């Protein structure tokens, strides 16, 4: 599991005016065959469950945040992805990266902002509307795009009726 490293700052940026949060674990092991089909690969062990951090203003769900770790050119890249209640990407942030500064700079800011409003379908091969990155950042950029697409699929499947939901083991680590 990839931790959410800066929840307070991310919530303030993505969901201003939120009043509370909670975290659920959504168990996806029962949908592994369909998940494999949607992902185009076998799900990893870490994809059997999805930690979903729900952000609220009173009783209104403002959105959700999930995290993932992908393999960049120079090592692990940790991502925090915010979702609108309808499942569209609200924002993407690189939490940690081992990429050299020139590559990290290419993959920040405006390029990450291009994920806003996207769904798994928008990010599928051949349909992607995310701008290409320079050749020196292509490996890591592709890994980030696949990581965000995978989280979109996991999150979508995790909202289905019948998916087992449990409070996170760390029990109610509220942001506010």
MDAnalysis code that builds the backbone (N, CA, C; Angstrom):
import MDAnalysis as mda
import numpy as np

u = mda.Universe.empty(528, n_residues=176, atom_resindex=np.repeat(np.arange(176), 3), trajectory=True)
u.add_TopologyAttr("name", ["N", "CA", "C"] * 176)
u.add_TopologyAttr("resid", np.arange(1, 177))
u.add_TopologyAttr("resname", ["UNK", "UNK", "UNK", "UNK", "UNK", "UNK", "UNK", "UNK", "UNK", "UNK", "UNK", "UNK", "UNK", "UNK", "UNK", "UNK", "UNK", "UNK", "UNK", "UNK", "UNK", "UNK", "UNK", "UNK", "UNK", "UNK", "UNK", "UNK", "UNK", "UNK", "UNK", "UNK", "UNK", "UNK", "UNK", "UNK", "UNK", "UNK", "UNK", "UNK", "UNK", "UNK", "UNK", "UNK", "UNK", "UNK", "UNK", "UNK", "UNK", "UNK", "UNK", "UNK", "UNK", "UNK", "UNK", "UNK", "UNK", "UNK", "UNK", "UNK", "UNK", "UNK", "UNK", "UNK", "UNK", "UNK", "UNK", "UNK", "UNK", "UNK", "UNK", "UNK", "UNK", "UNK", "UNK", "UNK", "UNK", "UNK", "UNK", "UNK", "UNK", "UNK", "UNK", "UNK", "UNK", "UNK", "UNK", "UNK", "UNK", "UNK", "UNK", "UNK", "UNK", "UNK", "UNK", "UNK", "UNK", "UNK", "UNK", "UNK", "UNK", "UNK", "UNK", "UNK", "UNK", "UNK", "UNK", "UNK", "UNK", "UNK", "UNK", "UNK", "UNK", "UNK", "UNK", "UNK", "UNK", "UNK", "UNK", "UNK", "UNK", "UNK", "UNK", "UNK", "UNK", "UNK", "UNK", "UNK", "UNK", "UNK", "UNK", "UNK", "UNK", "UNK", "UNK", "UNK", "UNK", "UNK", "UNK", "UNK", "UNK", "UNK", "UNK", "UNK", "UNK", "UNK", "UNK", "UNK", "UNK", "UNK", "UNK", "UNK", "UNK", "UNK", "UNK", "UNK", "UNK", "UNK", "UNK", "UNK", "UNK", "UNK", "UNK", "UNK", "UNK", "UNK", "UNK", "UNK", "UNK", "UNK", "UNK", "UNK", "UNK", "UNK", "UNK", "UNK"])
u.atoms.positions = np.array([
    [0.831, -1.188, 0.000],
    [0.000, 0.000, 0.000],
    [0.876, 1.253, 0.000],
    [0.514, 2.189, -0.821],
    [1.212, 3.474, -0.892],
    [0.501, 4.442, 0.044],
    [1.213, 5.007, 1.022],
    [0.552, 5.931, 1.965],
    [0.206, 7.261, 1.302],
    [-0.758, 7.933, 1.883],
    [-1.085, 9.300, 1.481],
    [-0.248, 10.205, 2.362],
    [0.733, 10.856, 1.795],
    [1.759, 11.550, 2.565],
    [1.373, 12.944, 3.059],
    [0.576, 13.680, 2.310],
    [0.255, 15.068, 2.692],
    [-1.242, 15.331, 2.630],
    [-2.023, 14.583, 3.410],
    [-3.476, 14.729, 3.283],
    [-3.997, 16.132, 3.568],
    [-3.508, 16.782, 4.588],
    [-4.036, 18.114, 4.926],
    [-3.808, 19.110, 3.799],
    [-2.598, 19.142, 3.253],
    [-2.280, 20.068, 2.162],
    [-3.068, 19.720, 0.901],
    [-3.170, 18.424, 0.598],
    [-3.899, 18.012, -0.607],
    [-5.380, 18.357, -0.494],
    [-5.976, 18.098, 0.653],
    [-7.396, 18.406, 0.843],
    [-7.625, 19.912, 0.723],
    [-6.751, 20.712, 1.312],
    [-6.898, 22.171, 1.227],
    [-6.818, 22.638, -0.234],
    [-5.964, 22.014, -1.027],
    [-5.805, 22.375, -2.430],
    [-6.980, 21.886, -3.273],
    [-7.333, 20.625, -3.118],
    [-8.332, 20.002, -3.991],
    [-9.771, 20.195, -3.530],
    [-9.996, 20.250, -2.229],
    [-11.365, 20.289, -1.695],
    [-11.498, 21.366, -0.616],
    [-11.271, 22.639, -0.967],
    [-11.397, 23.697, 0.039],
    [-12.816, 23.712, 0.605],
    [-12.913, 23.975, 1.872],
    [-14.210, 24.005, 2.529],
    [-14.664, 22.662, 3.065],
    [-13.820, 21.642, 2.911],
    [-14.198, 20.329, 3.453],
    [-14.206, 20.405, 4.974],
    [-15.042, 19.559, 5.573],
    [-15.170, 19.591, 7.027],
    [-14.732, 18.298, 7.698],
    [-14.648, 17.226, 6.923],
    [-14.229, 15.957, 7.521],
    [-13.808, 14.990, 6.433],
    [-13.212, 13.888, 6.874],
    [-12.826, 12.828, 5.953],
    [-12.966, 11.489, 6.656],
    [-13.022, 10.446, 5.869],
    [-12.954, 9.096, 6.411],
    [-12.259, 8.222, 5.376],
    [-11.833, 7.059, 5.804],
    [-11.108, 6.160, 4.919],
    [-11.750, 4.793, 4.958],
    [-12.003, 4.257, 3.771],
    [-12.533, 2.910, 3.628],
    [-11.546, 2.053, 2.860],
    [-11.571, 0.772, 3.164],
    [-10.862, -0.201, 2.344],
    [-11.939, -0.921, 1.550],
    [-11.785, -0.920, 0.236],
    [-12.749, -1.604, -0.624],
    [-12.073, -2.839, -1.199],
    [-12.655, -3.979, -0.920],
    [-12.064, -5.271, -1.264],
    [-12.459, -5.649, -2.693],
    [-11.472, -5.800, -3.569],
    [-11.711, -6.056, -4.982],
    [-11.378, -7.481, -5.412],
    [-10.966, -8.322, -4.471],
    [-10.545, -9.678, -4.843],
    [-11.671, -10.468, -5.506],
    [-12.923, -10.147, -5.216],
    [-14.047, -10.860, -5.815],
    [-14.302, -10.519, -7.272],
    [-13.667, -9.470, -7.766],
    [-13.856, -9.069, -9.168],
    [-12.552, -9.153, -9.958],
    [-11.622, -9.994, -9.479],
    [-10.304, -10.102, -10.126],
    [-10.364, -10.427, -11.618],
    [-11.201, -11.366, -12.066],
    [-11.213, -11.650, -13.507],
    [-11.601, -10.430, -14.347],
    [-12.647, -9.727, -13.932],
    [-13.047, -8.534, -14.676],
    [-12.015, -7.418, -14.518],
    [-11.450, -7.318, -13.336],
    [-10.417, -6.315, -13.107],
    [-9.227, -6.552, -14.038],
    [-8.810, -7.803, -14.179],
    [-7.708, -8.141, -15.094],
    [-8.056, -7.749, -16.525],
    [-9.289, -8.014, -16.913],
    [-9.723, -7.659, -18.267],
    [-9.678, -6.149, -18.466],
    [-10.199, -5.398, -17.507],
    [-10.225, -3.934, -17.616],
    [-8.828, -3.330, -17.593],
    [-7.953, -3.887, -16.723],
    [-6.590, -3.350, -16.627],
    [-5.735, -3.757, -17.829],
    [-6.082, -4.886, -18.459],
    [-5.265, -5.398, -19.550],
    [-4.047, -6.145, -19.041],
    [-4.096, -6.565, -17.790],
    [-3.008, -7.299, -17.127],
    [-3.568, -7.894, -15.847],
    [-2.826, -8.793, -15.240],
    [-3.246, -9.332, -13.949],
    [-3.082, -8.254, -12.876],
    [-4.065, -8.097, -12.007],
    [-3.920, -7.130, -10.909],
    [-2.766, -7.551, -9.993],
    [-2.075, -6.584, -9.453],
    [-1.021, -6.871, -8.486],
    [-1.668, -7.229, -7.154],
    [-0.898, -7.781, -6.247],
    [-1.421, -8.120, -4.920],
    [-1.983, -6.878, -4.232],
    [-1.332, -5.736, -4.423],
    [-1.788, -4.494, -3.811],
    [-3.088, -3.963, -4.391],
    [-3.493, -4.495, -5.539],
    [-4.731, -4.041, -6.172],
    [-5.943, -4.900, -5.790],
    [-5.769, -5.803, -4.836],
    [-6.901, -6.580, -4.326],
    [-7.785, -5.744, -3.413],
    [-7.234, -4.654, -2.920],
    [-7.979, -3.746, -2.048],
    [-7.575, -2.319, -2.404],
    [-8.509, -1.410, -2.274],
    [-8.250, -0.006, -2.560],
    [-8.612, 0.823, -1.337],
    [-7.653, 1.595, -0.854],
    [-7.915, 2.548, 0.222],
    [-8.497, 3.801, -0.425],
    [-9.693, 4.151, -0.011],
    [-10.385, 5.319, -0.548],
    [-10.583, 6.315, 0.585],
    [-10.001, 7.480, 0.428],
    [-10.119, 8.561, 1.409],
    [-11.233, 9.475, 0.912],
    [-12.363, 9.462, 1.612],
    [-13.521, 10.252, 1.203],
    [-13.487, 11.601, 1.912],
    [-13.756, 12.655, 1.153],
    [-13.686, 14.021, 1.655],
    [-15.097, 14.618, 1.611],
    [-15.517, 15.174, 2.747],
    [-16.890, 15.641, 2.925],
    [-16.965, 17.107, 3.324],
    [-18.068, 17.739, 2.973],
    [-18.497, 19.020, 3.560],
    [-19.868, 18.730, 4.140],
    [-19.918, 18.548, 5.452],
    [-21.153, 18.111, 6.090],
    [-21.511, 16.720, 5.591],
    [-22.683, 16.605, 4.964],
    [-23.103, 15.310, 4.419],
    [-22.867, 15.206, 2.911],
    [-22.275, 16.247, 2.315],
    [-22.006, 16.253, 0.871],
    [-20.622, 15.667, 0.591],
    [-20.579, 14.620, -0.230],
    [-19.306, 14.047, -0.650],
    [-18.685, 14.969, -1.691],
    [-17.520, 15.545, -1.361],
    [-16.830, 16.430, -2.298],
    [-15.975, 15.639, -3.273],
    [-15.441, 14.531, -2.822],
    [-14.590, 13.719, -3.682],
    [-13.850, 12.675, -2.879],
    [-12.946, 11.992, -3.555],
    [-12.170, 10.917, -2.941],
    [-10.722, 11.026, -3.401],
    [-9.828, 10.456, -2.598],
    [-8.410, 10.417, -2.938],
    [-7.932, 8.979, -2.784],
    [-7.128, 8.547, -3.741],
    [-6.471, 7.239, -3.676],
    [-5.014, 7.438, -4.077],
    [-4.179, 6.533, -3.668],
    [-2.755, 6.643, -3.954],
    [-2.260, 5.386, -4.663],
    [-1.131, 5.544, -5.332],
    [-0.489, 4.408, -5.985],
    [0.996, 4.692, -6.133],
    [1.719, 3.637, -6.391],
    [3.162, 3.724, -6.628],
    [3.423, 3.091, -7.990],
    [4.183, 3.796, -8.841],
    [4.550, 3.273, -10.157],
    [6.062, 3.264, -10.291],
    [6.538, 2.520, -11.274],
    [7.984, 2.421, -11.498],
    [8.394, 3.414, -12.577],
    [9.094, 4.457, -12.156],
    [9.628, 5.433, -13.093],
    [10.984, 4.988, -13.607],
    [11.575, 5.789, -14.438],
    [12.900, 5.485, -15.006],
    [13.947, 5.308, -13.918],
    [13.856, 6.133, -12.855],
    [14.874, 6.120, -11.807],
    [14.400, 5.519, -10.491],
    [13.237, 4.906, -10.495],
    [12.730, 4.284, -9.272],
    [11.270, 4.601, -9.036],
    [10.843, 4.378, -7.807],
    [9.431, 4.530, -7.453],
    [8.969, 5.984, -7.561],
    [7.743, 6.142, -8.064],
    [7.058, 7.428, -8.106],
    [5.729, 7.217, -7.397],
    [5.475, 7.972, -6.335],
    [4.226, 7.874, -5.587],
    [3.271, 8.966, -6.038],
    [2.040, 8.561, -6.301],
    [1.026, 9.486, -6.785],
    [-0.153, 9.551, -5.826],
    [-0.705, 10.740, -5.655],
    [-1.996, 10.929, -4.994],
    [-2.935, 11.436, -6.082],
    [-4.083, 10.781, -6.213],
    [-5.050, 11.143, -7.247],
    [-6.383, 11.461, -6.572],
    [-6.893, 12.655, -6.849],
    [-8.193, 13.077, -6.331],
    [-9.240, 12.829, -7.405],
    [-10.417, 12.363, -6.960],
    [-11.518, 12.076, -7.864],
    [-12.733, 12.906, -7.503],
    [-13.480, 13.307, -8.521],
    [-14.801, 13.902, -8.328],
    [-15.742, 12.780, -7.888],
    [-16.875, 13.098, -7.294],
    [-17.817, 12.040, -6.916],
    [-18.244, 11.155, -8.091],
    [-18.230, 11.695, -9.320],
    [-18.623, 10.898, -10.488],
    [-17.477, 10.044, -11.042],
    [-16.299, 10.098, -10.408],
    [-15.180, 9.269, -10.816],
    [-14.180, 9.929, -11.747],
    [-14.449, 11.121, -12.200],
    [-13.480, 11.829, -13.053],
    [-12.317, 12.308, -12.178],
    [-11.145, 12.376, -12.781],
    [-9.966, 12.848, -12.052],
    [-10.145, 14.331, -11.738],
    [-9.929, 14.664, -10.490],
    [-9.984, 16.057, -10.034],
    [-8.585, 16.662, -10.015],
    [-7.582, 15.846, -9.658],
    [-6.205, 16.328, -9.617],
    [-5.241, 15.182, -9.391],
    [-3.996, 15.401, -9.787],
    [-2.927, 14.411, -9.608],
    [-1.723, 15.135, -9.037],
    [-1.102, 14.513, -8.058],
    [0.117, 15.081, -7.471],
    [1.157, 13.986, -7.294],
    [2.405, 14.304, -7.643],
    [3.515, 13.399, -7.354],
    [3.898, 13.649, -5.903],
    [3.753, 12.612, -5.066],
    [4.099, 12.739, -3.647],
    [5.592, 12.587, -3.428],
    [6.162, 11.591, -4.076],
    [7.597, 11.311, -3.970],
    [8.079, 10.769, -5.295],
    [9.321, 11.082, -5.613],
    [9.889, 10.621, -6.874],
    [11.405, 10.586, -6.757],
    [11.988, 9.654, -7.448],
    [13.447, 9.572, -7.517],
    [13.967, 10.077, -8.859],
    [13.088, 10.662, -9.640],
    [13.478, 11.124, -10.973],
    [14.414, 12.334, -10.872],
    [15.370, 12.440, -11.797],
    [16.242, 13.626, -11.816],
    [15.400, 14.891, -12.007],
    [15.892, 15.989, -11.497],
    [15.134, 17.236, -11.509],
    [14.611, 17.631, -12.888],
    [15.388, 17.531, -13.968],
    [14.833, 17.922, -15.279],
    [13.606, 17.092, -15.677],
    [13.635, 15.798, -15.387],
    [12.497, 14.946, -15.715],
    [11.330, 15.254, -14.783],
    [11.612, 15.390, -13.503],
    [10.560, 15.706, -12.529],
    [9.866, 17.014, -12.901],
    [10.621, 18.009, -13.351],
    [10.032, 19.298, -13.722],
    [9.087, 19.165, -14.915],
    [9.451, 18.334, -15.890],
    [8.594, 18.113, -17.059],
    [7.270, 17.488, -16.637],
    [7.326, 16.598, -15.644],
    [6.150, 15.821, -15.253],
    [5.297, 16.497, -14.191],
    [5.616, 17.702, -13.817],
    [4.847, 18.421, -12.798],
    [3.904, 19.418, -13.453],
    [3.189, 20.095, -12.618],
    [2.369, 21.253, -12.973],
    [1.427, 21.044, -14.141],
    [1.708, 21.685, -15.296],
    [0.731, 21.682, -16.381],
    [0.486, 20.283, -16.943],
    [1.515, 19.436, -17.000],
    [1.296, 18.088, -17.524],
    [0.368, 17.305, -16.600],
    [0.594, 17.360, -15.299],
    [-0.292, 16.674, -14.360],
    [-1.696, 17.265, -14.398],
    [-1.811, 18.561, -14.619],
    [-3.125, 19.208, -14.694],
    [-3.935, 18.697, -15.888],
    [-3.269, 18.154, -16.899],
    [-3.990, 17.658, -18.077],
    [-4.822, 16.412, -17.777],
    [-4.622, 15.800, -16.606],
    [-5.434, 14.643, -16.220],
    [-6.813, 15.067, -15.709],
    [-6.970, 16.325, -15.334],
    [-8.221, 16.792, -14.734],
    [-9.394, 16.532, -15.677],
    [-10.454, 15.955, -15.111],
    [-11.661, 15.671, -15.866],
    [-11.645, 14.357, -16.632],
    [-10.522, 13.650, -16.585],
    [-10.376, 12.414, -17.355],
    [-10.931, 11.208, -16.605],
    [-11.286, 10.181, -17.387],
    [-11.744, 8.895, -16.869],
    [-10.796, 7.814, -17.389],
    [-11.000, 6.589, -16.941],
    [-10.181, 5.477, -17.444],
    [-10.291, 5.363, -18.956],
    [-11.480, 5.551, -19.495],
    [-11.680, 5.474, -20.948],
    [-10.857, 6.542, -21.656],
    [-10.838, 7.743, -21.099],
    [-10.058, 8.836, -21.698],
    [-8.566, 8.534, -21.709],
    [-8.118, 7.713, -20.760],
    [-6.694, 7.436, -20.616],
    [-6.269, 6.121, -21.263],
    [-7.200, 5.437, -21.924],
    [-6.857, 4.155, -22.540],
    [-5.978, 4.372, -23.767],
    [-5.198, 3.351, -24.098],
    [-4.284, 3.431, -25.241],
    [-5.065, 3.820, -26.495],
    [-4.514, 4.760, -27.232],
    [-5.140, 5.200, -28.461],
    [-6.184, 6.284, -28.268],
    [-6.708, 6.434, -27.065],
    [-7.744, 7.437, -26.827],
    [-7.229, 8.591, -25.978],
    [-6.025, 8.472, -25.476],
    [-5.538, 9.442, -24.509],
    [-5.414, 10.844, -25.093],
    [-5.875, 11.806, -24.309],
    [-5.754, 13.206, -24.686],
    [-4.711, 13.909, -23.821],
    [-3.904, 13.126, -23.128],
    [-2.827, 13.692, -22.311],
    [-1.672, 14.044, -23.252],
    [-1.115, 15.249, -23.134],
    [-0.006, 15.626, -24.019],
    [1.195, 14.697, -23.856],
    [1.890, 14.486, -24.951],
    [3.114, 13.683, -24.916],
    [4.180, 14.433, -24.124],
    [5.072, 13.681, -23.536],
    [6.191, 14.281, -22.811],
    [7.454, 14.105, -23.646],
    [8.486, 14.904, -23.387],
    [9.730, 14.751, -24.137],
    [10.296, 13.341, -23.977],
    [11.077, 12.881, -24.954],
    [11.610, 11.510, -24.916],
    [12.308, 11.150, -23.611],
    [13.031, 12.072, -22.998],
    [13.763, 11.755, -21.772],
    [12.837, 11.482, -20.583],
    [11.573, 11.886, -20.679],
    [10.621, 11.655, -19.596],
    [9.548, 10.641, -19.984],
    [9.668, 10.046, -21.156],
    [8.603, 9.173, -21.663],
    [8.346, 7.957, -20.787],
    [9.397, 7.293, -20.299],
    [9.204, 6.091, -19.481],
    [8.416, 6.422, -18.219],
    [8.825, 7.461, -17.538],
    [8.139, 7.837, -16.296],
    [6.761, 8.408, -16.589],
    [6.627, 9.205, -17.621],
    [5.328, 9.756, -17.999],
    [4.331, 8.653, -18.331],
    [4.793, 7.644, -19.059],
    [3.933, 6.509, -19.400],
    [3.530, 5.749, -18.144],
    [4.461, 5.573, -17.208],
    [4.154, 4.882, -15.948],
    [3.119, 5.662, -15.148],
    [3.257, 6.983, -15.097],
    [2.295, 7.819, -14.377],
    [0.924, 7.716, -15.038],
    [0.875, 7.811, -16.363],
    [-0.405, 7.720, -17.055],
    [-1.074, 6.371, -16.786],
    [-0.300, 5.289, -16.823],
    [-0.860, 3.962, -16.552],
    [-1.298, 3.851, -15.090],
    [-0.548, 4.450, -14.173],
    [-0.929, 4.430, -12.765],
    [-2.236, 5.157, -12.517],
    [-2.417, 6.312, -13.146],
    [-3.662, 7.071, -12.990],
    [-4.814, 6.302, -13.639],
    [-4.592, 5.742, -14.833],
    [-5.630, 4.952, -15.505],
    [-6.038, 3.764, -14.638],
    [-5.057, 3.065, -14.070],
    [-5.354, 1.915, -13.212],
    [-6.164, 2.332, -11.989],
    [-5.788, 3.451, -11.367],
    [-6.557, 3.931, -10.212],
    [-7.986, 4.299, -10.614],
    [-8.158, 4.873, -11.796],
    [-9.511, 5.189, -12.276],
    [-10.348, 3.915, -12.375],
    [-9.759, 2.845, -12.917],
    [-10.459, 1.572, -13.056],
    [-10.753, 0.977, -11.684],
    [-9.749, 0.947, -10.811],
    [-9.946, 0.407, -9.466],
    [-11.046, 1.164, -8.724],
    [-10.999, 2.473, -8.792],
    [-11.986, 3.297, -8.100],
    [-13.386, 3.054, -8.660],
    [-13.487, 2.975, -9.988],
    [-14.782, 2.710, -10.617],
    [-15.351, 1.366, -10.156],
    [-14.523, 0.341, -10.169],
    [-14.986, -0.981, -9.757],
    [-15.289, -1.016, -8.260],
    [-14.586, -0.210, -7.486],
    [-14.769, -0.175, -6.033],
    [-16.073, 0.497, -5.618],
    [-16.748, 1.169, -6.544],
    [-18.007, 1.846, -6.219],
    [-19.225, 0.978, -6.532],
    [-18.991, -0.181, -7.110],
    [-20.103, -1.056, -7.483],
    [-20.827, -1.599, -6.257],
    [-22.127, -1.838, -6.427],
    [-22.859, -2.507, -5.348],
    [-22.255, -3.898, -5.118],
    [-22.234, -4.319, -3.885],
    [-21.717, -5.640, -3.559],
    [-20.238, -5.682, -3.240],
    [-19.518, -4.595, -3.519],
    [-18.100, -4.549, -3.165],
    [-18.016, -4.373, -1.651],
    [-17.242, -5.231, -1.025],
    [-17.083, -5.196, 0.423],
    [-16.331, -3.934, 0.830],
    [-16.875, -3.208, 1.800],
    [-16.268, -1.963, 2.294],
    [-16.030, -2.107, 3.782],
    [-14.855, -1.719, 4.206],
    [-14.482, -1.784, 5.620],
    [-13.795, -0.483, 6.015],
    [-13.980, -0.047, 7.269],
    [-13.194, 1.105, 7.735],
    [-11.706, 0.736, 7.670],
    [-10.890, 1.720, 7.393],
    [-9.449, 1.478, 7.342],
    [-8.955, 1.018, 8.705],
    [-7.969, 0.120, 8.732],
    [-7.457, -0.389, 10.007],
    [-6.984, 0.694, 10.966],
    [-6.458, 1.763, 10.414],
    [-5.978, 2.843, 11.294],
    [-7.142, 3.635, 11.862],
    [-8.366, 3.167, 11.606],
    [-9.609, 3.688, 12.155],
    [-9.672, 5.194, 12.238],
    [-10.483, 5.748, 11.443],
    [-10.851, 7.160, 11.500],
    [-9.684, 8.102, 11.737],
    [-8.736, 8.096, 10.851],
    [-7.664, 9.101, 10.891],
    [-8.204, 10.327, 10.180],
    [-8.972, 11.120, 10.894],
    [-9.641, 12.277, 10.290],
    [-8.653, 13.398, 10.020],
    [-8.895, 14.103, 8.937],
    [-8.006, 15.193, 8.534],
    [-8.323, 16.479, 9.281],
    [-9.528, 16.598, 9.765],
    [-9.924, 17.860, 10.405],
    [-10.183, 17.633, 11.873],
])
